[in-house]
Amino acid sequence: LLTWFTFSLLIQPKLLSFIPTNNPMNKTLTTKPTPWTWPWT
């Protein structure tokens, strides 16, 4: 579980970076963590 948890922390920023640039939320998501994308923070 801890391994997956750590992996998720590492991979999520990379996943967010794949959001299309035409998405208005893209800049917000890639600029700072949000409660719904990072519920563990």
mmCIF file of the N, C-alpha and C atoms, coordinates in Angstrom:
data_MODEL
# 
_entry.id   MODEL 
# 
loop_
_atom_site.group_PDB 
_atom_site.id 
_atom_site.type_symbol 
_atom_site.label_atom_id 
_atom_site.label_alt_id 
_atom_site.label_comp_id 
_atom_site.label_asym_id 
_atom_site.label_entity_id 
_atom_site.label_seq_id 
_atom_site.pdbx_PDB_ins_code 
_atom_site.Cartn_x 
_atom_site.Cartn_y 
_atom_site.Cartn_z 
_atom_site.occupancy 
_atom_site.B_iso_or_equiv 
_atom_site.pdbx_formal_charge 
_atom_site.auth_seq_id 
_atom_site.auth_comp_id 
_atom_site.auth_asym_id 
_atom_site.auth_atom_id 
_atom_site.pdbx_PDB_model_num 
ATOM 1   N N  . LEU A 1 1  ? 0.838  -1.205 0.000   1.00 0.00 ? 1  LEU A N  1 
ATOM 2   C CA . LEU A 1 1  ? 0.000  0.000  0.000   1.00 0.00 ? 1  LEU A CA 1 
ATOM 3   C C  . LEU A 1 1  ? 0.869  1.251  0.000   1.00 0.00 ? 1  LEU A C  1 
ATOM 4   N N  . LEU A 1 2  ? 1.903  1.229  0.823   1.00 0.00 ? 2  LEU A N  1 
ATOM 5   C CA . LEU A 1 2  ? 2.800  2.388  0.893   1.00 0.00 ? 2  LEU A CA 1 
ATOM 6   C C  . LEU A 1 2  ? 3.521  2.600  -0.438  1.00 0.00 ? 2  LEU A C  1 
ATOM 7   N N  . THR A 1 3  ? 3.876  1.506  -1.079  1.00 0.00 ? 3  THR A N  1 
ATOM 8   C CA . THR A 1 3  ? 4.551  1.612  -2.377  1.00 0.00 ? 3  THR A CA 1 
ATOM 9   C C  . THR A 1 3  ? 3.636  2.267  -3.404  1.00 0.00 ? 3  THR A C  1 
ATOM 10  N N  . TRP A 1 4  ? 2.383  1.830  -3.436  1.00 0.00 ? 4  TRP A N  1 
ATOM 11  C CA . TRP A 1 4  ? 1.422  2.417  -4.368  1.00 0.00 ? 4  TRP A CA 1 
ATOM 12  C C  . TRP A 1 4  ? 1.177  3.881  -4.025  1.00 0.00 ? 4  TRP A C  1 
ATOM 13  N N  . PHE A 1 5  ? 1.103  4.170  -2.735  1.00 0.00 ? 5  PHE A N  1 
ATOM 14  C CA . PHE A 1 5  ? 0.903  5.541  -2.272  1.00 0.00 ? 5  PHE A CA 1 
ATOM 15  C C  . PHE A 1 5  ? 2.045  6.434  -2.752  1.00 0.00 ? 5  PHE A C  1 
ATOM 16  N N  . THR A 1 6  ? 3.261  5.964  -2.586  1.00 0.00 ? 6  THR A N  1 
ATOM 17  C CA . THR A 1 6  ? 4.439  6.716  -3.033  1.00 0.00 ? 6  THR A CA 1 
ATOM 18  C C  . THR A 1 6  ? 4.448  6.864  -4.549  1.00 0.00 ? 6  THR A C  1 
ATOM 19  N N  . PHE A 1 7  ? 4.130  5.783  -5.224  1.00 0.00 ? 7  PHE A N  1 
ATOM 20  C CA . PHE A 1 7  ? 4.068  5.805  -6.681  1.00 0.00 ? 7  PHE A CA 1 
ATOM 21  C C  . PHE A 1 7  ? 3.044  6.834  -7.161  1.00 0.00 ? 7  PHE A C  1 
ATOM 22  N N  . SER A 1 8  ? 1.894  6.878  -6.508  1.00 0.00 ? 8  SER A N  1 
ATOM 23  C CA . SER A 1 8  ? 0.840  7.829  -6.873  1.00 0.00 ? 8  SER A CA 1 
ATOM 24  C C  . SER A 1 8  ? 1.314  9.262  -6.702  1.00 0.00 ? 8  SER A C  1 
ATOM 25  N N  . LEU A 1 9  ? 2.040  9.511  -5.627  1.00 0.00 ? 9  LEU A N  1 
ATOM 26  C CA . LEU A 1 9  ? 2.574  10.854 -5.391  1.00 0.00 ? 9  LEU A CA 1 
ATOM 27  C C  . LEU A 1 9  ? 3.536  11.264 -6.497  1.00 0.00 ? 9  LEU A C  1 
ATOM 28  N N  . LEU A 1 10 ? 4.302  10.309 -6.976  1.00 0.00 ? 10 LEU A N  1 
ATOM 29  C CA . LEU A 1 10 ? 5.296  10.598 -8.005  1.00 0.00 ? 10 LEU A CA 1 
ATOM 30  C C  . LEU A 1 10 ? 4.683  10.722 -9.396  1.00 0.00 ? 10 LEU A C  1 
ATOM 31  N N  . ILE A 1 11 ? 3.688  9.902  -9.670  1.00 0.00 ? 11 ILE A N  1 
ATOM 32  C CA . ILE A 1 11 ? 3.128  9.851  -11.023 1.00 0.00 ? 11 ILE A CA 1 
ATOM 33  C C  . ILE A 1 11 ? 2.030  10.876 -11.276 1.00 0.00 ? 11 ILE A C  1 
ATOM 34  N N  . GLN A 1 12 ? 1.324  11.292 -10.237 1.00 0.00 ? 12 GLN A N  1 
ATOM 35  C CA . GLN A 1 12 ? 0.200  12.202 -10.459 1.00 0.00 ? 12 GLN A CA 1 
ATOM 36  C C  . GLN A 1 12 ? 0.591  13.510 -11.148 1.00 0.00 ? 12 GLN A C  1 
ATOM 37  N N  . PRO A 1 13 ? 1.663  14.186 -10.737 1.00 0.00 ? 13 PRO A N  1 
ATOM 38  C CA . PRO A 1 13 ? 2.073  15.403 -11.453 1.00 0.00 ? 13 PRO A CA 1 
ATOM 39  C C  . PRO A 1 13 ? 2.317  15.147 -12.938 1.00 0.00 ? 13 PRO A C  1 
ATOM 40  N N  . LYS A 1 14 ? 2.835  13.964 -13.252 1.00 0.00 ? 14 LYS A N  1 
ATOM 41  C CA . LYS A 1 14 ? 3.075  13.612 -14.646 1.00 0.00 ? 14 LYS A CA 1 
ATOM 42  C C  . LYS A 1 14 ? 1.754  13.421 -15.387 1.00 0.00 ? 14 LYS A C  1 
ATOM 43  N N  . LEU A 1 15 ? 0.792  12.811 -14.716 1.00 0.00 ? 15 LEU A N  1 
ATOM 44  C CA . LEU A 1 15 ? -0.520 12.618 -15.331 1.00 0.00 ? 15 LEU A CA 1 
ATOM 45  C C  . LEU A 1 15 ? -1.192 13.960 -15.588 1.00 0.00 ? 15 LEU A C  1 
ATOM 46  N N  . LEU A 1 16 ? -1.062 14.865 -14.634 1.00 0.00 ? 16 LEU A N  1 
ATOM 47  C CA . LEU A 1 16 ? -1.655 16.188 -14.792 1.00 0.00 ? 16 LEU A CA 1 
ATOM 48  C C  . LEU A 1 16 ? -1.042 16.934 -15.968 1.00 0.00 ? 16 LEU A C  1 
ATOM 49  N N  . SER A 1 17 ? 0.215  16.689 -16.220 1.00 0.00 ? 17 SER A N  1 
ATOM 50  C CA . SER A 1 17 ? 0.900  17.385 -17.305 1.00 0.00 ? 17 SER A CA 1 
ATOM 51  C C  . SER A 1 17 ? 0.378  16.967 -18.678 1.00 0.00 ? 17 SER A C  1 
ATOM 52  N N  . PHE A 1 18 ? -0.329 15.835 -18.726 1.00 0.00 ? 18 PHE A N  1 
ATOM 53  C CA . PHE A 1 18 ? -0.885 15.371 -19.995 1.00 0.00 ? 18 PHE A CA 1 
ATOM 54  C C  . PHE A 1 18 ? -2.250 15.980 -20.311 1.00 0.00 ? 18 PHE A C  1 
ATOM 55  N N  . ILE A 1 19 ? -2.783 16.751 -19.383 1.00 0.00 ? 19 ILE A N  1 
ATOM 56  C CA . ILE A 1 19 ? -4.070 17.409 -19.634 1.00 0.00 ? 19 ILE A CA 1 
ATOM 57  C C  . ILE A 1 19 ? -3.918 18.361 -20.820 1.00 0.00 ? 19 ILE A C  1 
ATOM 58  N N  . PRO A 1 20 ? -4.841 18.327 -21.758 1.00 0.00 ? 20 PRO A N  1 
ATOM 59  C CA . PRO A 1 20 ? -4.748 19.204 -22.931 1.00 0.00 ? 20 PRO A CA 1 
ATOM 60  C C  . PRO A 1 20 ? -4.626 20.668 -22.535 1.00 0.00 ? 20 PRO A C  1 
ATOM 61  N N  . THR A 1 21 ? -3.825 21.395 -23.265 1.00 0.00 ? 21 THR A N  1 
ATOM 62  C CA . THR A 1 21 ? -3.579 22.798 -22.935 1.00 0.00 ? 21 THR A CA 1 
ATOM 63  C C  . THR A 1 21 ? -4.797 23.671 -23.190 1.00 0.00 ? 21 THR A C  1 
ATOM 64  N N  . ASN A 1 22 ? -5.755 23.163 -23.967 1.00 0.00 ? 22 ASN A N  1 
ATOM 65  C CA . ASN A 1 22 ? -6.964 23.939 -24.215 1.00 0.00 ? 22 ASN A CA 1 
ATOM 66  C C  . ASN A 1 22 ? -7.974 23.808 -23.073 1.00 0.00 ? 22 ASN A C  1 
ATOM 67  N N  . ASN A 1 23 ? -7.603 23.002 -22.081 1.00 0.00 ? 23 ASN A N  1 
ATOM 68  C CA . ASN A 1 23 ? -8.455 22.864 -20.907 1.00 0.00 ? 23 ASN A CA 1 
ATOM 69  C C  . ASN A 1 23 ? -8.195 24.049 -19.979 1.00 0.00 ? 23 ASN A C  1 
ATOM 70  N N  . PRO A 1 24 ? -9.211 24.856 -19.668 1.00 0.00 ? 24 PRO A N  1 
ATOM 71  C CA . PRO A 1 24 ? -9.023 26.049 -18.835 1.00 0.00 ? 24 PRO A CA 1 
ATOM 72  C C  . PRO A 1 24 ? -8.498 25.741 -17.439 1.00 0.00 ? 24 PRO A C  1 
ATOM 73  N N  . MET A 1 25 ? -8.725 24.499 -16.989 1.00 0.00 ? 25 MET A N  1 
ATOM 74  C CA . MET A 1 25 ? -8.257 24.113 -15.664 1.00 0.00 ? 25 MET A CA 1 
ATOM 75  C C  . MET A 1 25 ? -6.804 23.664 -15.678 1.00 0.00 ? 25 MET A C  1 
ATOM 76  N N  . ASN A 1 26 ? -6.251 23.485 -16.860 1.00 0.00 ? 26 ASN A N  1 
ATOM 77  C CA . ASN A 1 26 ? -4.902 22.933 -16.968 1.00 0.00 ? 26 ASN A CA 1 
ATOM 78  C C  . ASN A 1 26 ? -3.875 23.732 -16.175 1.00 0.00 ? 26 ASN A C  1 
ATOM 79  N N  . LYS A 1 27 ? -3.901 25.038 -16.335 1.00 0.00 ? 27 LYS A N  1 
ATOM 80  C CA . LYS A 1 27 ? -2.925 25.885 -15.653 1.00 0.00 ? 27 LYS A CA 1 
ATOM 81  C C  . LYS A 1 27 ? -3.072 25.787 -14.134 1.00 0.00 ? 27 LYS A C  1 
ATOM 82  N N  . THR A 1 28 ? -4.315 25.739 -13.671 1.00 0.00 ? 28 THR A N  1 
ATOM 83  C CA . THR A 1 28 ? -4.556 25.641 -12.234 1.00 0.00 ? 28 THR A CA 1 
ATOM 84  C C  . THR A 1 28 ? -4.066 24.298 -11.693 1.00 0.00 ? 28 THR A C  1 
ATOM 85  N N  . LEU A 1 29 ? -4.365 23.245 -12.414 1.00 0.00 ? 29 LEU A N  1 
ATOM 86  C CA . LEU A 1 29 ? -3.981 21.906 -11.964 1.00 0.00 ? 29 LEU A CA 1 
ATOM 87  C C  . LEU A 1 29 ? -2.474 21.718 -11.934 1.00 0.00 ? 29 LEU A C  1 
ATOM 88  N N  . THR A 1 30 ? -1.793 22.308 -12.896 1.00 0.00 ? 30 THR A N  1 
ATOM 89  C CA . THR A 1 30 ? -0.351 22.109 -12.968 1.00 0.00 ? 30 THR A CA 1 
ATOM 90  C C  . THR A 1 30 ? 0.416  23.113 -12.113 1.00 0.00 ? 30 THR A C  1 
ATOM 91  N N  . THR A 1 31 ? -0.273 24.177 -11.696 1.00 0.00 ? 31 THR A N  1 
ATOM 92  C CA . THR A 1 31 ? 0.393  25.198 -10.895 1.00 0.00 ? 31 THR A CA 1 
ATOM 93  C C  . THR A 1 31 ? 0.458  24.801 -9.426  1.00 0.00 ? 31 THR A C  1 
ATOM 94  N N  . LYS A 1 32 ? -0.644 24.288 -8.907  1.00 0.00 ? 32 LYS A N  1 
ATOM 95  C CA . LYS A 1 32 ? -0.674 23.901 -7.499  1.00 0.00 ? 32 LYS A CA 1 
ATOM 96  C C  . LYS A 1 32 ? -1.628 22.731 -7.281  1.00 0.00 ? 32 LYS A C  1 
ATOM 97  N N  . PRO A 1 33 ? -1.395 21.943 -6.233  1.00 0.00 ? 33 PRO A N  1 
ATOM 98  C CA . PRO A 1 33 ? -2.285 20.835 -5.915  1.00 0.00 ? 33 PRO A CA 1 
ATOM 99  C C  . PRO A 1 33 ? -3.660 21.344 -5.508  1.00 0.00 ? 33 PRO A C  1 
ATOM 100 N N  . THR A 1 34 ? -4.679 20.577 -5.838  1.00 0.00 ? 34 THR A N  1 
ATOM 101 C CA . THR A 1 34 ? -6.037 20.925 -5.440  1.00 0.00 ? 34 THR A CA 1 
ATOM 102 C C  . THR A 1 34 ? -6.604 19.790 -4.600  1.00 0.00 ? 34 THR A C  1 
ATOM 103 N N  . PRO A 1 35 ? -7.506 20.090 -3.696  1.00 0.00 ? 35 PRO A N  1 
ATOM 104 C CA . PRO A 1 35 ? -8.032 19.072 -2.774  1.00 0.00 ? 35 PRO A CA 1 
ATOM 105 C C  . PRO A 1 35 ? -8.610 17.840 -3.473  1.00 0.00 ? 35 PRO A C  1 
ATOM 106 N N  . TRP A 1 36 ? -9.235 18.050 -4.627  1.00 0.00 ? 36 TRP A N  1 
ATOM 107 C CA . TRP A 1 36 ? -9.870 16.906 -5.286  1.00 0.00 ? 36 TRP A CA 1 
ATOM 108 C C  . TRP A 1 36 ? -8.884 16.077 -6.099  1.00 0.00 ? 36 TRP A C  1 
ATOM 109 N N  . THR A 1 37 ? -7.743 16.647 -6.463  1.00 0.00 ? 37 THR A N  1 
ATOM 110 C CA . THR A 1 37 ? -6.737 15.866 -7.179  1.00 0.00 ? 37 THR A CA 1 
ATOM 111 C C  . THR A 1 37 ? -5.697 15.300 -6.220  1.00 0.00 ? 37 THR A C  1 
ATOM 112 N N  . TRP A 1 38 ? -5.553 15.932 -5.067  1.00 0.00 ? 38 TRP A N  1 
ATOM 113 C CA . TRP A 1 38 ? -4.580 15.493 -4.060  1.00 0.00 ? 38 TRP A CA 1 
ATOM 114 C C  . TRP A 1 38 ? -5.287 15.364 -2.702  1.00 0.00 ? 38 TRP A C  1 
ATOM 115 N N  . PRO A 1 39 ? -6.219 14.418 -2.591  1.00 0.00 ? 39 PRO A N  1 
ATOM 116 C CA . PRO A 1 39 ? -7.034 14.302 -1.370  1.00 0.00 ? 39 PRO A CA 1 
ATOM 117 C C  . PRO A 1 39 ? -6.232 13.978 -0.114  1.00 0.00 ? 39 PRO A C  1 
ATOM 118 N N  . TRP A 1 40 ? -4.989 13.502 -0.311  1.00 0.00 ? 40 TRP A N  1 
ATOM 119 C CA . TRP A 1 40 ? -4.182 13.102 0.846   1.00 0.00 ? 40 TRP A CA 1 
ATOM 120 C C  . TRP A 1 40 ? -3.353 14.247 1.416   1.00 0.00 ? 40 TRP A C  1 
ATOM 121 N N  . THR A 1 41 ? -3.455 15.434 0.836   1.00 0.00 ? 41 THR A N  1 
ATOM 122 C CA . THR A 1 41 ? -2.664 16.552 1.343   1.00 0.00 ? 41 THR A CA 1 
ATOM 123 C C  . THR A 1 41 ? -3.481 17.405 2.301   1.00 0.00 ? 41 THR A C  1 
# 
